[in-house]
Amino acid sequence: MAHLLDGITPDSYDRAYGDRELLRRIVPLFTVKAGLVALIAAAVVGAAAAGAAFPLLMAKVVDTAQRDSVADSVMPLVTAALGTGLVAWALTFFQQRAIGTLVGDVVLEIRRRAFEAVLRQDMSFYDGQASGAVASRITADTQAFATLATLTLGLVGQVLLIALLLVAMFVINVALALVTLATAFTIILVSLGFRWVSRRASRQQQRSLAQINAYVQETLRGIAVARNFQREQSTDAGLTDVNQRWFRATVRLNRLFSGIFPLLLTLTGLGTIAVVLLGGSQLTSGRLTAGEWSLFLEALMLFWFPLTSIASFWNQFQQGLAASERIFALVDLEPGVRQTGRAPVPSLSGRIEFRGVDFSYRADQPVLKGLDLEIGSGETVALVGHTGAGKSSIIRLITRSYEFDGGELLVDGQDIRGLDLDAYKSHLGIVPQAPFLFSGTVEENIGFGRLGSSEEEILAAARSVAGGDWIDVLPQGLRTPTNEGGRNLSAGQRQLIVLARVMLKSPSLLILDEATANVDPLTEAQVQEGLDAVSAGRTTVIVAHRLPTVRKADRILVVDGGRVLEQGGHDTLLAAGGRYAELYDHYFRHQQLDFEIGKEAVDALPR
């Protein structure tokens, strides 16, 4: 049946955990709530004791009524039995409410740990993983874990009840108790043998569900592309494909459980028949009273219930265990970027030096090959070159988004791997090519640059970018709402907001991944004004595709094949007639007129 599940593959960081390892990881999550656990344990013991006492008292009622027909001698026993039943109900009610609170707290903690694990990963993790599949671990898998915890805690009381009833059975009749115990032992062995197959099937189902989440999220993010190219039908077919994988995985899991449950019921039925036949013969011979036999039959029914409950919930148990594996695999995942030290970074002048740096996204495809490069403090450097030349890789290493394979990368003369990473990144300002805004307001998105900033500071940062005229165009100024990604605003407005966010942060080192590549000439001129303001007095590294950005750089680096082939000023490189001159003729020459038109339009705007 393996071919039916083709396409349901584990993620690169998935790993299998043994039951002991899972138990070792799960138990501490509950022990930190020792007080609540103690109350639940007391309620469990009390409910189990009351539950076991009920059939004992009812057996006494039967024997007493058989010997003495006077109602007065039976009523106290009936009252006591009803009282134990009421106590068992009350304690079980409290137990279930307390378990709900405990499991809720534990799920909050494990979901927080999973989310923190995602946040600490470097960009190589996000490049290789679908965001929807990762989100599925934080949401769907933690919910499956909650179900596992709730069922397990609920069954603890029933297991304790089994133990108490088993003791009572041996006190009443050893032979009948041994028959019951033998049947229970057989059921346990069958269940334990089944878990290995069911765990694997549960993993497949969880993975297929993650694939559905990933596909739906990706489709919604790219819905405009699907609409523009009229690919709704093929997009729907893609969902059908991943949905079919989930369906096949679910059917396989259900078939497994539909086979085990009837088998366990058959075993319990055979055990009951054996007890009834043996008990009936002992009752006839006088070796067993009617009350004892009724007690035994009642205890037997109570005894089978937890075992069949375990079988009934086995699907959810295995899904919960599989979900636990997926959660812990995420929590245990170490970032690809490894720091060798935590040297403080109180300030940063922004001097950067690459010494023979090698880097590759895949081992067999090197991107940077022995790169040597120096960037001075306060210098503005533009990286130009064809797609795939290694420009973005250089800034990704500077921002410590990826780990390099060899060589040295120094910042202010210190090995970047020996710095406190959080402290280092606090000095970085990054403006991506595709700006992203969070749901909220323009003001909140700018304030994301430095938490705790006042409204006046946020407004000042916004006004310092491109003269601040763009704020007045927004419907509600800085209070203008932004939806997910800021799609209700233009590309230029989003980029200006991101520039204001960086300005508020006031970084020492500025990284620009061509902030004007996807805007019109008017907006480009506005954004360029913002870039000039943000980069003033700061070390600035730019991946450049636009001539105005290139010409403003102190030094232009022509990158190709993971090496710097040429470097110098615009006029010098153009006069040399080398690779930069070729790039200028093919890409840059026509851009100057567009920019000048946009600049004139910006200058004509009322100030």
N, C-alpha and C positions, 0 to 999 in steps of 0.2 A: 504493500500500500504506500510505500515511500514516495513513489512517483506522483501520487495524488497531491503531495505536499510540496512539490517543486516550487521554488521561489520563496519559501518561508525559511530564510537563513538567519542564523544568529548574528547579532551585531559584533563588531570586531572586539569589543571589550567584554562580551558575555563570558561567564564562567559558571561552572557547576559547583554547588556547595553540598557537602554531606549533611545528613540530618544533625549530627553533633555540632557541626560548625554553625548551622542555622540556629540551633538551640542556644549556642554560646553567644550568638549575636542578638538574639531576640530577648532572652531573659533579662539582660541589664536594662532594656527599655522599660520593663515593668518594675524592676526592683527600685528604681529611683522614686517610684510612687509607693513606697513601703507602707505608709499609713493606710492608704486606700486598699492596697493589696491585702493587708491584714484584716480589714473590715470585711472584704469580700470572702477571704478564707474562713473567717468566723461564721459568716452567713452560709457559706457552702457546707461547712461541718454541721451547723445547726439544722439546715434544711435536710441534709442527708440523714442525720440522726432521727429527725422527726419523720422523714419519709420511711425509714426502716422500721420505726416503732409502730407506724400505722398498721401494717399487716400483722405484726405480732399481737397487737391489742385486738384486732378483728378475729384472729385465731382463738384468742382467749375468750372472746364473746361467743364463738361457735361452741367451744367445749363447755363453757359455763351454762349456756342455754340448753345443751344436750343433757347435762347432769341435773340442772335445777331449772324448773319451769317458772320460777318466781321472777317477775320482771325487775324487782328491786335489786336483785343481785347482778343483773345484766346492764342496767342503765348507767351505773358509774363507769363501766368499761366502755360503753358506747360514747359517753360524754368525753372520756379521756381520748378515745380514738379520734373523735371529731376535733378535739382541741389540738392534737398533734397535727392533724391535717391542716388546720387553720394556721398553726405556727409554720408549718412547711411552706404554705402558700405565701405568708407574709415575708418570710426570709428569702424565698425565691424571688419575690417581687423586688425587694431591696437589692438582692444580688444582681438582678438583670439591670436595674438602673445604675448601680455602681459600676458594673462592667461596661455599660455604655459610656460613662464618663471616663473611665480608665483607658479604654480603647481609643476614644476620641483624642485624649491627651497624647497617647503613644503615636497615633497616626499623624498628629500635628508635628511631633518631633521628627519622625522618620521622613515625612514630606519635606520638612525644613532642611534636614541633612541632605536629602536628594537634590533639592534645589540649590543648596550651597555647593554641592559637588559639581553641578552644571556651571555655576558662576565661576568657579575657580579653574575651569578648563581653558586651555589656550585655543587659538583660532583653528588649529589643525583638527581639533575635535569637531568643531562645527562644520568644517569643510567636508568631513567624512560621514556625518550623521544627519539624518532627516530630523528637523526640529519637531515635527509631529510625533515621531517615534520616541524621541526623548521626553516630550511632554506626556506621552502615554505612561511612561514609567512613574512620573511624578503624580499623575492623577489616577488613571485606571488601576495601575499595579498597587499603589498604596491603598486604594479602596478594596482591592482583592485581599490585601494583607489584613485590613480591618475586619473583613468577613472571617478570615482564618482565626484571628485573635478572639473574636466574639464567640465563634463556635467552640474553640478550644477551651476558653474559660467556662463556657456554659456546660461543657461535657465533663469538666473536672468534678463538679458536684455529682454527676451521674456515675462517674467512675468510683467515687468514694461510696456512693450508695451501693454499687455492686459489691465492694469489699465488705461492707457491713452486712449485706444480705447473704453473702457467701459464708460469713462466719455463722450467721443464724442458721443457714442450711446445714452446715456441718454439725451444729449443736442438735438440730432436730433429727437428722437422719444422714449418716455418713455415706451410705450407698447411693441415695438419691443425689446428694451433693457432688459425689464423684462423677456421676453421669453428666450432671450439669456442667461441671468444671471441664470435663473432657470435650464436650461440645463447644464450650466457649474457647478452649485452647485451639481447637480446629479452626474456628472462625477467625481468631487472631492470626494464625499462621497464613490462612488464605488471604487475609487483608494485607498483611505485610508483604507477601509475595507479589501481590497485585500493584503495590505502590510504585515499583520501578517502572512498569509500563505506563501507568497513568501519569507519573510525573513528567515523563518525556512528552506525552501527548498534550499535557497542560501547558508545557513550555511552548509548543508549536502554536497552540491557540492564542496564547498571550502575544507571541510575536506577530501572528497574523492580524490581531486586533491593532497592534502598534502600526502595522503597515497601512491599515485603513485610515487611522488617525493622521499619519504622515501624508497620505495621498489627498485626503480631504483638505487638510490645511494648505498644502502646496497648491491645490486647484483653486481654492478661494483666493489665495494671494495672487495667482496668475489668471484670474477670471477675465480680466480685460483682454489678455492675449487670446484666450479661447474664444471670446466673443468676436474679437476683431477678425480672426481667421476662420470663424464659423466652424469651430472644432468642438462644439458642444457634444455631438454624437460620439466622437472618438474619445472625448474626455469621460463621458458616461461609460463607454466601453472599458476604459481603464479602471474605473471604480468597480465595474462588474468583475474584472479579472481579480483584483485584490480581495473583493468580497467573496468570490468563489473559493479563494484560498482559505479564508476564514471559515466559510461554510464547510469545506472538506475537513478542516482541522476539527471543527466543532462536532461534525457527524462522527468522525473517528473517535473522539473523546466520549461522546454519548453512547456509542456502540460498546465501548469498553465497560462503561458503568452500567449499561443496561444488561450486561452479561453477569457482572459480579453481584449485583443486588439480589436478583432471584436466587443465585447460588447460596448466598448467605441466609436468605429466608428459608430455603430448603433445609439447610443445616439446623437452623433454629427449630424448624418444624419437626425434624427427625429427633432432635433432643427432647422436645416436649412430649412426643409420643412415647419415647423410652421412659421418661419420668412418670407419665400417666400410667403406663402399664405396670411398671415396677411398684409405684405407689399404691395403685389399686389392689395389687396382690397383697401388699403389706397391710393395707386397711382391712381387707377381708380376713386376714389371719390374726388381726388384733395387734400387730406390732406398730401400728400407726393410728393415731386418733383422727377423727374427722377434722378437728380444728387444725391439727398439725399438717394434714394433707392440704386443706384449704390454704393454710399459710404458705405451704411450699409452692402450690400452684400460683398464688398471688405473687410470691417473691420471684417465681420463675418468670412471670410476665414482666415484672419490673426489671429483672435481670437482663432479659433479652432486649428491652427497649434501648438502653444506651448502646449496645453492640450494633443493633440495626440502625440506630441514629448515626453512628460513625460511618456505617456503610452508605447510608442515605446521603450524608454530607461529604462523602469521600471526594466527590468531584470538586466541591468548593475547597476542601482541605488541600487537594493537590494544586488547584489553581492558586490558592494562597501561598503555598510553598514555592511554586514556580515564580509567582510575583515577588516573593521575598528574595529569591535568587537574583532576579532582574534589578531589584532596588539596590541590594548590597553590591552587585557588580558595578552599578553606577556610583554608589557612595565610595567604593574602594578604588575607583579609577584615579590614578595619579596623572596630573597634567604632563604633557610632553615637554614643556619648558621646565627645566630643573635648575634651581639656584644653588650655587655652592656656598653661599654666604648671605649674610643679612647686614651688610655695611650700611650705616645710615646715610641718607642723601638730604642734608639740610638745605642745600642750594645746588643749582646746576647752571654752569656757564654754557653748556651745549656743545663742547668740543667732542667730535666723534671720529674714531679711527677704526677702519677695517684692516686687519693684518692677515692676509692669506686665508680669507674666510671661504669655506665651502658650504654649500647648502643645496638640498634637494627635497622635493615633496615626496618623491619615490626614490628608492635606493638606486634604481637603474636609470634615472633621468636627472642628472645634475643640472642645477639652475645657475648657481654661482660657483665659479671655479677659481679658487685662490685669489679672491677679490682683495685688492689693496686700494684704500680710499681714505682721504682725510677731509674733514669738514671743520672749518674753524669756528670758534665761538662768535655768535652774532652774524654769521655768514648765511646768505640765502643761496641755496644750491638747487638747480633745476635738473631733474633726471629726464632725459629724452631718449627715444629709441623705439623700435618696432615692438609690436605686441609679442610678449614672451621673451623679451630681451633680459628681464631680471629687475626692472625698475621697482615694481611693487614688492618684490621679494626683499629688496634692500630696506624699504621702509618697514616691512613686517618684522625684520630682524631688529631694527632700531627700536621699534615699539615693543619688542620682546613678545610678539604674538606667536612666533615659531622658534624652535630650537635649531641652531646651526650645527653642521656636522663636524667642522674642523676650523682651526685658525683662532683668532682672537678678535673680539669686538670691544673696544674701549670707549668709555664715556668719561670725559674729564680725567683721562689717564687711568681709570679703574676698569677692571674686567667687569663687563655688564652682568656676568653670571654671579658675581660676588656681592651685588647690591641688594638692598632690601627692595623687593620688586614693587610693593605697594607704594613705598616712598618714591621710587624712581618714576613710576607712572603718574604720580601726583604732579610731576613737573612737565608732563607731556600734554600737548593740545593736538588733537587729531581731527581733521576735517575730511570726511570721506567724499568720494565722487557721488554716491547716492545717499544724501542725508536722510536720517530717520528721526521722526518725532514720535513721542509717546502720546497716548490719549490724555487729554487735559486741556491746558491753555498754552498760548505762546509764552506767557510769563513763566509758567511752571517748567516749560521745556528749556528756557534760557537758564532758569534757576538750577537746573540739573547740573550745570557746570560747576557750581560751588554751593553745596547744601548749606542752608542757614543764611543765605544772602537776603538782604532787605529789598523791599520793592524799589527803593531809590537806587540801590546798586545795580539791580537788574535793568532798570530803565536807563541808567547811565551806560551800561554795557551795550544795550540795544542802540542808543543814540550815537555811540562811537563807531558804529558800523555803517559805512556808506552814507554818512550824514544823518541817519535815523529817519529819513523821509519815508522809507518803506513802512514804518510803523503806522503812519497816518492813513495809509491805503487800506490797512486791515480793517474789517468791519467793526470790530470792537477794540481796536488797538491791541495792547498786550493781553487783554482779557479775551481775545478771540479764541474760541474752542478749536482744538486740534483732534482729529480722529486718529485711529491707528495708522502710524506711518506718516501722518500729516497730509493725507491724500486730498483733503479739502482745500489745501493751499497749493500755489504754483511751485514749480521746482526751484525757481529763483527765491521765492519767499522762504521756502524750507532751508535753502542754503544760507540765506542771511541770518535766519534764526540760529542755525548751527554755528555760524561765525560769532554771533553775539554770545552764545553759550561758551565758546572757547575764550572769547575776550573776557568774560566774567571770571573764568578760571585763572587767567593771566599766567599761562605756562611759560617755562623757560625754553622749551624746545617745541617747535611747531612742525607738524607733519601734514602736508596737503596732498591728497590723492586726486589731483586735478579737479578743483571745485567749480570750474566754469565749463566743463566739457559738454554739459547737456542743457545749456540755457541759450536764450536768444541774445542778440548783440546788446540790447538795452540792459537786460538783466546781467549780462556778463560784465558790462562796465560798472554796474552797481556792486556786484560781487567782488570785482577787482579792487574797487575802492575799499571794500571791507577787508580784503586780503592785505592790502597795503597797511591798513590800520593795525590789524592783528599781528602781522609779521614784523612790525617796526621794533628794532632793538632785540630781536629774538633770533636764535639759530633756526633756520627754516629749511626744510627739505621738501621739495615739491616734485611729484610725478606730473610732468607737464605735457599737455597735448595742444595747448593754445599759445600762439605767438606772444600775446601781451604778457602772459605769465612768464614765458621763457625770457623775454627781453629784459624784464625787471630783475632777473636773478643776477647775483654777483658773479656766479660761475655756472656754466652749463656743462653737464657731464653727459656724454654720449655713451649709452650702455648698449652692448650687444654681446650675445653669447655668454652672459654672466660676467663680463669684464668691462672696465671703462676704457673705451677706445680713444676718445678725444675729450679734452676739457679746456675751457677758456670762456671768454666773453662772446657775445653774439657776433659782433663785427669781425673779431679775430677768427672765429671758427668759419664764418661765412667766406672770408677771404682765403682761407686755407683750401677751400674746394674739396673737402673730404666728406666723411659720412654725414656730418651735420648739414653741409650744403645740400646734399641729396635729400635729407629730411625736410629742409626748408623749401626746396623746390616742389616736393610732392605734397606736403601737408600744411606748411606755415604761411607761404607767400600770400595766399588769397585771404587770410584771416585778418590782416591788418586793417583793410578797408572796412570790414564789418565792425571791427572794434571801434574804429574812429567814429563811425556813424552812431554807434551806441553811446559813445562818450559824449558826443555833441548833444544827444538827446537827454542824457543825464544832466549835463551842465545847464540845459534849458529848463529843467524842472524848477519850480518855485522853491526857494529855501526858507 
